[in-house]
Amino acid sequence: MYYKSFVTKTLCFADFYDEPMQEAVVYLRGIHKDWLISAILHMISVISYDSFSMRADRMLHMIFQDYMDEKEVHGLFGRLMDEAKTNRGVYLTFINHKALFELLRSILLIDECGEIGESLKAYIGLLKAILAANSKEMEEEANTLKNLGEMDDIKKALVVMQQDLMNNGVFGDNYTEVKKTQELKFIALDAFAKSQPEVYGNVLLKLLKKKGFEDAFHYWLALYTPLSIYHDTNKYGEGIIRMSKHEYKSAMPVWDSLVSSLERKCLDINNQEKLQEILSDKEMLDQTCFKKYPVLKLSENEYVLVSMFYYAQTLYDGLQWELLAALKKEHKFDYMSTFSTDFSEKWMFCKLFDTMKYHRKVWAVNDSRFEDKDAAPDITINTKRNIFMFEFKDMRVKKEVADGRNMNELLIYIDKRLNHKKDNDEGNKGIPQLVRDMEDYFNGLFPPEFKGWNKNRQKVHPILVINSRVFTSRGVNQILQIRMRERIEESEVLRAHKQRIDDLLLIDYDLLVILLSKIRGDVSQLMKLKRSYTIHTKRATDPMERYISFRGYVMRIWEKERNRKNDRKLEKGFKEVTSSLTGIDFKKKR
């Protein structure tokens, strides 16, 4: 039985110390609270541009760079070398984001403020606290994996998926891309609201004015300020984002706007009563409290970001939830499902394909060529030899499930949301929708344009596009592919044509935006990436590669191909996509 992750090894207390382990907070006694907050946020905020690293050897060097001659530090490096020898080929790290956020909660709830600051003693205490927090988290993870039972392909995929969930979605994510797509969604939301002023536009404007802003533009400027002051990522630089009033002496209106935009997004570290209420066990599930409040208020004159990744997600996601609440209050109606259809699907998803140069071969679900709208995928692309069928799902995930404590429950949730057959209460979802679409295609129910391209050789490519990144973690694509093959075997029509049905592809909406910006209508590039990904996962023996997500695979390829010319092409494509979703003409001089 396999009770530990084969993706990475998070280093624990017993890996470095033979003494009995105590609670993490014990090792923090006497250390200055502000110093601890800054130190732990540095580790939480590790991205590829920092010299801090997910790799344990680099992180240890960064922590003790001023104390390398100390005997105790030599001992730590010796123990790390022993671990590396014992776990050859395994990725060793100090960073488990779930453990780090739990440690941050402990630090914030400390009443007293110690005197010890920058010193070897402080770093040793911090390291021991981190290792103790890791140990507790790894014990929880081991219990979770133990409950999975025997390791078949689906269970192994869940083990890999859990690693993403335990690191809260920030493990391996591209922060710059998150920031870019959140900006796109924000601008698109504003354009959509203005297109329907009676329902959405007036409510959004009221909401922004209540926050102290005249319009979406000024709100965006204030909200985006913290991210714009971070270091130039093209040069060496690192650090958490700290905002101080004295830095805005010559621009106090900017500081005032910034504070107004942060008002409902910050935790006051000096308000212990409020901290106790917000940092509850329930709100720590999936780090919900830090996603709601990604900023710490250190004083009236100083703020600091808890996580750039979480803060970037509030640019659109945060405003979206506030808008839905305001709509319900204004119109006495829950607009959740209406907004999901009108904005997420018809606007954000279907309009996204308007940028493709395959205009005459791209059909949306409301296209008149489909006599039966229920027999049509959300988007269909016909390229003579291949048919791409896209189904879009705007889904939210309960924090209790996304937390990853019960992977069996998560598997049930995945099946319920993406592998649900039609019954008396609900319609088909995800895979059964694609199965129905493919059956209709092979039964000749698609428009005439689909029948003239050598039907007996045309390959069908089912694709699920999902808003939630939880469902596009590593391993989920492979789980759903197994489910797809089961559904195909259940269908007499599809069994007869299964050689012409390609593997299922799972992609999140944010990556689809970047993908369409990059390929700019050249569907053959999508075909090439999809085929390369399928071959890679089938041939891989290493679980990290076998269960890699499509997002992780293509982002790695693109990173290797990065150069100024490709960056310019991508930026131009992104402007075309943004123009399609917002109506803004970026070619005009402003």
C-alpha positions in Angstrom: 0.0 0.0 0.0 1.3 3.5 -1.0 0.7 6.0 1.8 2.9 8.8 0.7 3.0 11.2 -2.2 5.3 10.2 -5.1 5.3 13.8 -6.4 7.4 15.7 -3.9 8.7 15.2 -0.4 7.9 18.0 2.0 10.7 18.0 4.6 9.5 17.5 8.2 10.9 18.0 11.7 12.3 14.5 12.1 14.3 14.9 8.9 16.5 17.6 10.7 16.1 17.1 14.4 16.2 14.1 16.7 14.6 15.9 19.7 10.9 15.5 20.4 8.8 17.9 18.3 6.6 20.6 19.9 3.8 22.7 18.6 4.9 25.2 15.9 4.0 28.2 18.0 6.4 27.1 20.8 9.4 27.8 18.5 8.2 31.3 17.7 8.2 32.6 21.3 10.2 35.7 21.8 10.5 36.5 18.1 9.1 39.8 16.8 5.7 39.4 15.2 6.2 41.7 12.3 9.5 40.0 11.5 7.7 36.6 11.5 5.0 37.9 9.2 7.5 39.2 6.7 9.5 36.0 6.8 6.6 33.6 6.3 5.1 35.8 3.5 8.4 35.6 1.7 8.0 31.8 1.6 4.3 31.9 0.7 5.1 34.3 -2.2 7.8 32.2 -3.8 7.5 32.5 -7.6 10.0 31.7 -10.4 11.5 35.2 -10.4 12.7 35.0 -6.8 16.0 33.6 -5.5 13.8 31.9 -2.8 12.9 28.6 -4.3 10.6 25.6 -3.9 13.9 23.6 -3.9 15.0 22.8 -0.4 18.8 23.4 -1.0 18.2 26.8 -2.5 15.8 27.8 0.3 18.2 26.7 3.0 20.9 28.8 1.4 18.6 31.9 1.3 17.5 31.6 4.9 21.0 31.2 6.3 23.0 33.2 3.8 24.5 35.4 6.5 25.2 32.5 8.9 26.9 29.9 6.7 29.9 29.5 9.1 27.8 28.6 12.1 28.1 25.0 13.3 24.3 24.5 13.6 23.8 25.6 10.0 26.5 23.1 8.8 24.5 20.4 10.6 21.3 21.4 8.8 23.0 21.1 5.4 24.4 17.8 6.4 21.0 16.4 7.3 19.6 17.8 4.0 22.3 15.9 2.1 21.4 12.7 3.9 17.7 13.2 2.9 18.8 13.8 -0.7 20.7 10.5 -0.7 17.8 8.6 0.9 15.3 10.1 -1.6 17.3 10.1 -4.9 15.3 11.6 -7.7 12.7 13.0 -5.4 11.9 16.8 -5.3 12.7 18.0 -1.8 11.0 21.1 -0.5 10.3 23.1 2.7 7.2 24.7 1.1 3.8 23.2 1.6 1.4 26.1 1.2 -1.3 24.6 3.4 1.2 24.3 6.2 2.5 27.8 5.6 -0.9 29.3 5.8 -1.7 27.4 9.0 1.5 28.8 10.4 0.6 32.3 9.3 -2.7 31.9 11.1 -0.8 30.9 14.3 1.5 34.0 13.9 -1.4 36.4 13.5 -3.1 35.0 16.5 -0.1 35.5 18.8 -0.9 38.3 21.3 2.5 39.2 22.5 5.2 40.8 20.3 8.7 39.4 21.1 11.9 41.4 20.8 14.1 39.0 18.8 14.5 40.2 15.2 17.0 39.4 12.4 19.3 36.8 14.0 20.4 33.2 13.8 18.1 32.4 16.7 15.1 33.8 14.9 15.8 31.9 11.7 16.3 28.6 13.6 13.1 29.2 15.5 11.3 29.9 12.2 12.7 26.9 10.5 11.7 24.6 13.4 8.2 26.1 13.3 7.9 25.5 9.5 9.1 21.9 9.9 6.7 21.3 12.7 3.8 22.7 10.6 5.0 20.5 7.7 5.0 17.4 9.9 1.4 18.0 11.0 0.3 18.6 7.4 2.2 15.5 6.1 0.5 13.4 8.8 -2.9 14.6 7.5 -1.9 14.0 3.9 -0.7 10.4 4.8 -4.1 9.7 6.4 -5.9 11.1 3.3 -3.9 8.9 1.0 -4.2 5.9 3.2 -8.0 6.1 2.9 -7.8 5.9 -0.8 -7.2 2.1 -0.7 -5.4 0.1 -3.4 -3.6 2.2 -6.0 -5.3 1.8 -9.4 -4.8 4.4 -12.2 -7.6 6.7 -10.8 -6.2 6.6 -7.2 -2.7 7.4 -8.5 -4.2 10.4 -10.4 -5.9 11.5 -7.1 -2.5 11.3 -5.3 -1.0 13.7 -7.9 -4.1 15.9 -7.8 -3.9 16.2 -4.1 -0.4 17.7 -4.3 -1.9 20.6 -6.3 -4.8 21.0 -3.8 -2.4 20.9 -0.8 -0.5 23.8 -2.4 -3.7 25.8 -3.0 -3.4 26.1 -6.7 -0.2 28.2 -6.5 2.1 25.3 -7.0 3.4 25.6 -10.6 0.9 28.3 -11.5 2.0 31.2 -13.8 1.3 34.3 -11.7 1.8 36.7 -14.6 -0.8 34.9 -16.7 -3.3 34.9 -13.8 -2.9 38.6 -13.5 -3.4 39.1 -17.2 -6.5 37.0 -17.6 -8.1 38.6 -14.4 -7.6 42.0 -16.1 -9.3 40.7 -19.3 -12.3 39.4 -17.3 -12.6 42.7 -15.4 -12.7 44.8 -18.6 -15.1 42.3 -20.2 -17.4 42.4 -17.2 -17.5 46.2 -17.4 -18.3 46.1 -21.1 -21.0 43.4 -20.5 -22.6 45.4 -17.7 -22.7 48.6 -19.9 -24.4 46.5 -22.7 -27.3 45.8 -20.2 -27.6 48.9 -18.1 -31.1 48.2 -16.7 -30.0 44.9 -15.1 -26.3 44.9 -14.7 -24.8 48.3 -15.6 -26.6 50.5 -13.1 -26.0 48.1 -10.2 -22.3 47.8 -11.0 -22.0 51.6 -11.1 -23.8 51.9 -7.8 -21.5 49.3 -6.3 -18.4 51.2 -7.5 -19.7 54.6 -6.2 -20.4 53.0 -2.9 -16.7 52.1 -2.8 -15.8 55.7 -3.5 -15.0 55.4 -7.3 -16.7 57.2 -10.2 -16.3 54.3 -12.6 -14.7 51.0 -13.3 -11.5 52.6 -14.7 -10.7 54.5 -11.5 -11.5 51.4 -9.4 -9.2 49.3 -11.5 -6.3 51.8 -11.2 -6.5 51.7 -7.4 -6.9 48.0 -7.2 -4.0 47.3 -9.6 -1.6 49.6 -7.8 -0.1 46.9 -5.5 0.7 44.6 -8.4 2.2 47.4 -10.5 4.7 48.4 -7.8 6.2 44.8 -7.6 9.7 44.4 -8.9 10.4 44.3 -12.7 10.2 40.6 -13.4 12.6 40.9 -16.3 15.4 41.8 -13.9 16.6 40.3 -10.7 14.4 41.2 -7.8 12.3 39.7 -5.1 10.2 40.4 -2.1 6.7 40.6 -0.7 4.6 43.6 -1.7 4.6 46.1 1.1 2.7 49.5 0.8 3.6 52.4 3.1 2.0 55.8 3.3 5.3 57.6 3.4 6.1 56.3 -0.1 3.1 58.3 -1.4 3.9 61.7 0.1 3.8 63.4 -3.3 0.7 61.5 -4.4 -1.7 61.3 -1.4 -4.9 60.9 -3.6 -3.3 57.7 -5.0 -2.7 56.4 -1.4 -6.3 57.3 -0.4 -7.7 55.5 -3.5 -5.5 52.5 -2.7 -6.7 52.3 0.9 -10.3 52.6 -0.3 -9.8 49.7 -2.7 -8.3 47.6 0.1 -10.9 48.3 2.7 -12.9 45.1 2.4 -9.9 43.0 1.4 -7.6 43.3 4.4 -7.2 41.8 7.8 -6.2 44.1 10.6 -3.4 42.3 12.5 -4.1 44.4 15.6 -7.7 43.4 15.9 -7.5 40.1 17.7 -11.2 39.7 18.1 -11.9 40.0 14.4 -8.9 37.8 13.6 -10.3 35.0 15.8 -13.6 35.3 14.0 -12.2 35.3 10.5 -9.4 32.8 11.0 -11.7 30.0 12.1 -11.1 26.3 11.2 -14.0 26.4 8.7 -12.7 29.5 7.0 -9.2 27.9 6.8 -10.6 25.2 4.5 -9.0 25.8 1.1 -7.6 29.0 2.6 -10.9 30.7 2.0 -10.2 33.4 4.6 -6.9 34.4 2.8 -8.6 34.3 -0.5 -11.3 36.7 0.8 -8.7 38.9 2.6 -5.4 38.6 0.7 -4.0 41.8 2.4 -2.7 42.4 6.0 -3.2 45.8 7.5 -0.1 46.3 9.7 -1.1 49.8 10.8 -3.0 52.8 9.4 0.0 53.6 7.3 1.2 50.2 6.1 -0.3 47.2 4.3 1.3 44.0 2.9 0.0 41.3 0.5 -0.5 37.8 1.9 -0.3 36.3 -1.6 0.2 37.9 -5.0 -1.7 34.9 -6.5 -4.7 35.4 -4.2 -4.7 39.1 -4.6 -4.6 38.9 -8.4 -7.6 36.7 -8.3 -9.7 39.4 -6.6 -9.3 41.7 -9.5 -12.2 40.1 -11.3 -13.4 37.2 -9.1 -13.8 39.4 -6.0 -15.9 42.0 -7.8 -18.0 39.3 -9.5 -19.2 38.0 -6.2 -19.9 41.5 -4.9 -21.9 42.3 -8.0 -24.0 39.1 -7.7 -24.8 40.0 -4.1 -25.7 43.6 -5.1 -27.9 42.3 -8.0 -29.8 40.1 -5.6 -30.3 43.0 -3.1 -31.4 45.4 -5.9 -33.7 43.2 -7.9 -34.8 40.7 -5.2 -33.6 37.8 -7.5 -30.7 35.4 -7.5 -28.8 36.1 -10.7 -26.2 33.3 -10.2 -27.5 31.0 -13.0 -28.5 33.9 -15.3 -25.1 35.6 -15.0 -23.4 32.3 -15.6 -25.3 31.8 -18.9 -25.4 35.4 -20.1 -21.9 36.5 -19.2 -19.7 33.4 -18.6 -21.0 31.3 -21.4 -22.5 33.5 -24.1 -20.2 36.4 -23.7 -16.9 35.2 -22.2 -16.8 31.8 -23.9 -18.7 32.0 -27.2 -17.4 35.5 -28.1 -13.9 34.3 -27.4 -13.9 32.3 -30.6 -14.8 35.4 -32.7 -11.1 36.2 -32.8 -10.3 33.0 -34.7 -9.7 33.2 -38.5 -11.9 30.1 -39.0 -15.0 32.2 -39.0 -17.0 30.1 -41.6 -16.1 26.9 -39.8 -16.8 27.8 -36.2 -20.4 27.3 -34.9 -21.8 28.4 -31.6 -24.7 26.7 -29.9 -27.2 29.3 -31.0 -26.2 29.0 -34.7 -29.3 28.6 -36.9 -27.6 25.7 -38.7 -28.5 23.5 -35.7 -32.2 22.7 -35.9 -32.0 21.1 -32.4 -30.1 23.4 -30.1 -29.8 20.5 -27.6 -27.9 18.5 -30.2 -25.1 21.1 -30.5 -21.9 21.5 -28.4 -21.3 25.1 -27.1 -18.7 25.6 -29.8 -17.8 23.4 -32.8 -14.9 23.8 -35.1 -14.8 21.9 -38.4 -11.4 21.6 -40.1 -12.3 19.0 -42.8 -10.2 16.3 -41.2 -11.0 17.1 -37.6 -14.0 18.2 -35.5 -13.4 19.9 -32.2 -16.4 19.8 -29.8 -16.2 22.3 -26.9 -18.4 22.1 -23.9 -18.0 25.0 -21.4 -18.8 24.6 -17.7 -18.8 27.7 -15.3 -18.4 25.8 -12.0 -17.7 26.7 -8.4 -16.2 24.2 -6.0 -17.2 23.9 -2.3 -14.3 24.8 -0.1 -14.8 21.6 1.9 -14.1 19.6 -1.3 -11.4 21.8 -2.8 -9.5 21.6 0.5 -8.4 18.1 -0.5 -8.8 16.4 2.9 -11.0 13.7 1.5 -10.0 12.6 -2.0 -12.7 9.9 -2.2 -15.3 12.7 -1.6 -13.5 14.8 -4.3 -13.7 11.9 -6.8 -17.5 11.6 -6.1 -17.8 15.4 -6.6 -15.9 15.2 -9.9 -18.3 12.5 -11.1 -21.3 14.4 -9.9 -20.3 17.7 -11.6 -18.7 16.4 -14.8 -19.9 12.8 -15.3 -23.6 13.1 -14.5 -26.2 11.4 -16.7 -29.6 13.0 -17.3 -32.3 12.2 -14.7 -35.6 13.7 -13.6 -34.0 16.5 -11.6 -31.0 17.5 -13.6 -29.7 17.4 -17.2 -26.5 15.9 -18.6 -23.3 17.5 -17.4 -19.8 17.5 -18.9 -18.9 14.1 -20.3 -22.5 12.9 -21.0 -23.1 16.1 -22.9 -20.1 15.4 -25.1 -21.2 11.8 -25.5 -24.6 12.9 -26.7 -23.0 15.5 -29.1 -20.8 12.8 -30.6 -23.8 10.4 -30.9 -25.7 13.1 -32.8 -22.8 13.7 -35.1 -22.3 10.1 -36.0 -26.1 9.7 -36.4 -26.1 12.6 -39.0 -27.9 15.2 -36.9 -25.3 17.9 -37.5 -25.7 20.5 -40.3 -24.9 19.7 -43.9 -21.5 21.5 -43.7 -20.3 18.6 -41.5 -21.2 15.9 -43.9 -19.1 16.8 -46.9 -15.6 16.3 -45.5 -15.0 12.6 -45.9 -17.0 11.6 -42.8 -15.5 8.2 -42.5 -12.1 9.6 -41.9 -12.9 12.7 -39.8 -11.7 12.5 -36.2 -13.7 13.9 -33.3 -11.9 15.7 -30.5 -14.1 16.2 -27.3 -12.9 19.2 -25.2 -14.2 20.3 -21.7 -13.5 24.0 -20.8 -13.9 24.7 -17.1 -13.7 28.0 -15.2 -12.5 26.4 -12.0 -8.8 25.5 -11.8 -9.5 22.8 -9.2 -10.9 20.7 -12.0 -7.8 21.2 -14.1 -5.3 20.2 -11.5 -2.9 17.4 -12.4 -4.6 14.0 -12.7 -8.1 15.2 -13.4 -7.7 14.9 -17.2 -6.7 11.3 -16.9 -9.6 10.5 -14.4 -12.1 12.0 -16.8 -10.5 10.3 -19.8 -11.2 6.9 -18.1 -14.8 8.0 -17.5 -15.1 9.1 -21.1 -13.9 5.7 -22.4 -16.5 4.0 -20.0 -19.3 6.1 -21.5 -18.1 5.3 -25.1 -18.3 1.6 -24.3 -21.8 2.0 -23.0 -23.0 3.6 -26.3 -23.7 1.3 -29.2 -23.2 4.2 -31.7 -19.9 5.4 -30.2 -18.5 1.9 -29.8 -18.8 1.5 -33.6 -16.8 4.6 -34.2 -14.4 4.7 -31.2 -11.3 4.6 -33.4 -12.3 8.0 -34.7 -12.8 9.5 -31.2 -9.7 11.1 -29.8 -8.8 11.4 -26.1 -10.7 13.9 -24.0 -8.9 17.2 -23.3 -9.6 19.2 -20.2 -8.6 22.9 -20.2 -9.3 25.9 -18.0 -10.7 29.1 -19.4 -7.7 31.2 -18.5 -5.4 28.9 -20.5 -7.8 28.9 -23.4 -7.6 32.7 -23.6 -3.8 32.5 -23.7 -3.9 29.6 -26.2 -6.3 31.4 -28.6 -4.2 34.5 -28.3 -1.1 32.5 -29.2 -2.4 30.4 -32.1 -4.5 33.3 -33.6 -6.8 31.1 -35.6 -4.3 28.4 -36.6 -6.2 25.4 -35.4 -3.4 23.1 -36.5 -1.4 24.4 -33.6 -4.1 23.3 -31.2 -4.1 19.9 -32.9 -0.3 19.7 -32.6 -0.3 20.6 -28.9 -3.2 18.2 -28.1 -1.5 15.3 -29.9 1.9 16.0 -28.3 0.3 16.1 -24.8 -1.6 12.8 -25.4 1.6 11.0 -26.5 3.6 12.5 -23.6 1.2 11.3 -20.9 0.7 7.9 -22.4 4.5 7.2 -22.7 5.5 8.7 -19.4 6.4 6.4 -16.5 7.1 9.1 -13.9 3.7 9.9 -12.2 4.5 13.7 -12.3 4.6 13.5 -16.1 2.0 10.8 -16.7 -0.7 12.8 -14.9 0.5 16.3 -15.8 -2.3 18.7 -16.7 -2.6 20.2 -20.2 -2.0 23.6 -18.6 1.3 22.5 -17.0 2.4 20.8 -20.2 1.8 23.6 -22.7 3.1 26.3 -20.3 6.3 24.4 -20.0 6.7 24.2 -23.7 5.9 27.9 -24.2 8.4 28.9 -21.5 11.1 27.1 -23.5 10.1 28.8 -26.7 10.0 32.3 -25.1 11.7 35.1 -26.9 10.9 38.8 -27.7 9.4 37.9 -31.1 7.0 35.3 -29.6 6.2 37.6 -26.7 5.2 40.4 -29.1 3.0 38.0 -31.1 1.3 36.8 -28.0 0.7 40.3 -26.8 -0.8 41.2 -30.2 -3.1 38.1 -30.1 -4.1 38.9 -26.5 -5.2 42.4 -27.6 -7.3 40.9 -30.4 -9.0 38.6 -27.9 -9.5 41.5 -25.5 -11.0 43.6 -28.3 -13.4 40.9 -29.2 -14.6 40.6 -25.6 -14.7 44.3 -24.7 -15.2 46.2 -27.9 -12.1 48.3 -27.2 -10.0 49.0 -30.3 -6.4 48.9 -29.3 -5.2 50.1 -32.7 -6.5 53.6 -32.0 -4.0 56.0 -30.5 -5.1 57.1 -27.0 
